[in-house]
Amino acid sequence: MSEAHFLIEGVAASYQPVSGDAVDCTVILYSDDAEFGEFESRPLLDKIALEVQSSALTPTKGGVFTIDPDGAATQYKVESKPRHTGIERDVWRMVVDEL
């Protein structure tokens, strides 16, 4: 994932690890709405994925990202083990839950 993608699609955030100081970063949020798959008998679960550049920080399960657009802060807790993605493995991707 390129730096340009984060500049275009990213939003300013901060990350609070389970222990330690908060870090400012840029994140990209992806959400899947619950819907029925074409060949499925039950709905897919709502989930939110978040991506952050590896150069900014190393997230851990239990950490919290805070996004504060226009003074309306929303927090997202890391629920899955972050994994590297991107051609150069330069992005952390994880499932988060809105608090």
C-alpha positions in Angstrom: 0.0 0.0 0.0 1.5 3.3 -1.0 2.0 6.4 1.0 -0.3 8.2 -1.5 -3.2 5.8 -0.7 -2.9 6.9 3.0 -2.7 10.6 2.0 -5.9 10.2 -0.1 -8.0 7.8 1.9 -6.5 8.1 5.4 -7.9 9.9 8.4 -5.9 11.3 11.3 -6.0 9.2 14.4 -4.1 8.3 17.6 -3.3 4.9 18.9 -3.2 4.1 22.6 -1.3 0.8 23.2 -2.3 -1.4 26.2 0.7 0.1 28.0 2.8 3.1 27.0 2.2 6.5 25.4 -0.3 7.4 22.6 1.0 7.7 19.1 -0.4 9.9 16.3 -1.0 8.1 13.0 -3.1 8.0 9.8 -5.5 5.1 9.4 -7.9 3.7 6.8 -11.2 2.1 7.9 -13.1 -0.5 6.0 -16.5 -1.8 7.0 -18.7 -4.7 5.7 -22.4 -4.2 6.1 -24.3 -7.3 7.2 -25.9 -8.9 4.1 -26.8 -12.3 2.8 -24.3 -13.8 0.5 -25.6 -15.2 -2.7 -25.1 -18.9 -1.7 -25.3 -18.5 2.1 -28.2 -19.2 4.4 -27.1 -16.8 7.2 -26.0 -13.2 7.1 -22.3 -12.2 7.2 -21.3 -10.5 10.4 -20.6 -6.8 10.5 -16.9 -6.1 10.9 -14.6 -3.2 10.7 -11.1 -3.5 9.5 -8.5 -0.9 10.1 -5.1 -0.4 8.4 -2.1 1.6 9.6 1.3 2.0 8.1 4.0 -0.2 9.7 6.4 2.7 9.8 4.0 4.6 12.1 3.6 2.0 14.9 3.1 -1.7 15.7 -0.4 -2.3 17.0 -1.3 -5.1 19.4 -4.6 -6.8 20.4 -6.3 -4.7 23.0 -4.9 -1.3 21.8 -7.3 1.5 21.0 -7.4 3.8 18.0 -9.2 7.1 18.4 -10.5 9.0 15.3 -11.7 12.5 16.0 -13.2 14.1 12.9 -15.0 17.4 13.6 -14.7 16.9 17.4 -16.8 13.7 17.4 -14.3 11.1 18.7 -14.9 7.5 17.9 -12.7 4.7 19.4 -11.9 1.3 17.9 -10.4 -1.5 20.0 -8.1 -3.9 18.2 -9.8 -7.3 18.4 -7.7 -9.5 16.1 -4.0 -10.1 15.9 -2.7 -7.5 13.4 -1.2 -8.9 10.3 1.1 -7.4 7.6 -0.5 -6.7 4.2 0.6 -4.8 1.1 3.0 -5.8 -1.6 5.9 -4.6 0.6 4.3 -5.8 3.8 4.3 -2.2 4.9 0.8 -2.0 6.4 -0.8 -3.6 9.5 -4.4 -4.7 9.0 -6.7 -5.8 11.8 -10.3 -6.3 12.9 -11.5 -3.6 15.3 -14.7 -3.1 17.3 -16.2 0.3 17.8 -16.4 1.2 21.5 
